[in-house]
Amino acid sequence: MAYKIKVRSTARKEFEHLCHTYQLTEPLNAWRNEIVHAVGSGSASQILDINLETAIDYLLAKFKAASWVERIMAVKALFEKRRPPWEQKLSIRQFNALGMAKGIEVHAYFEVDHANEVVVFNMFDFYSADDQCDEDSVDCTD
């Protein structure tokens, strides 16, 4: 069964801003679907864990806030999928944007709920590669 996609309202605004400002609607939608497919298939090599130090605290807080039914589903997911029922993740991708020589780097922050098979996108952040300083550049300042 495929994972469902949910996008928080602030993340939706950021996503739409990126789509319209840089005309990246198709590549961003394809990338978002790639992330969800990778999470569902377990082949998430391009996806990073966030805050490994606080992962236990995050899991305990989610478990305490969950209903009894959600807790049972979480334990079931833990044993069936052999990974935590809830995870915080990050994926980064470089895109060629309209009118930019080096493009932009987009960061997608999201939660994975393996118990309910849902990927919740919390935030999309982006950095212009044109604005970033190269190590070889003479004008770089620390």
GIRAQUI-V696492 format. One line per field, one symbol per residue. phi: phi as a letter, one per 40 degrees, with the letter a starting at -180 (. if undefined). A space follows every 50 residues. Layout:
# GIRAQUI-V696492
phi->???
This chain:
# GIRAQUI-V696492
phi->.cccbbbccccccccccccccbfbdccccccdccdccccccgbcccbbcb fccbcccccccccccccccccccccccdcccfadcbbbbabbacbcccgb cbgbbbbbbabbbccbfbbbccabbabcccccccccccccbc
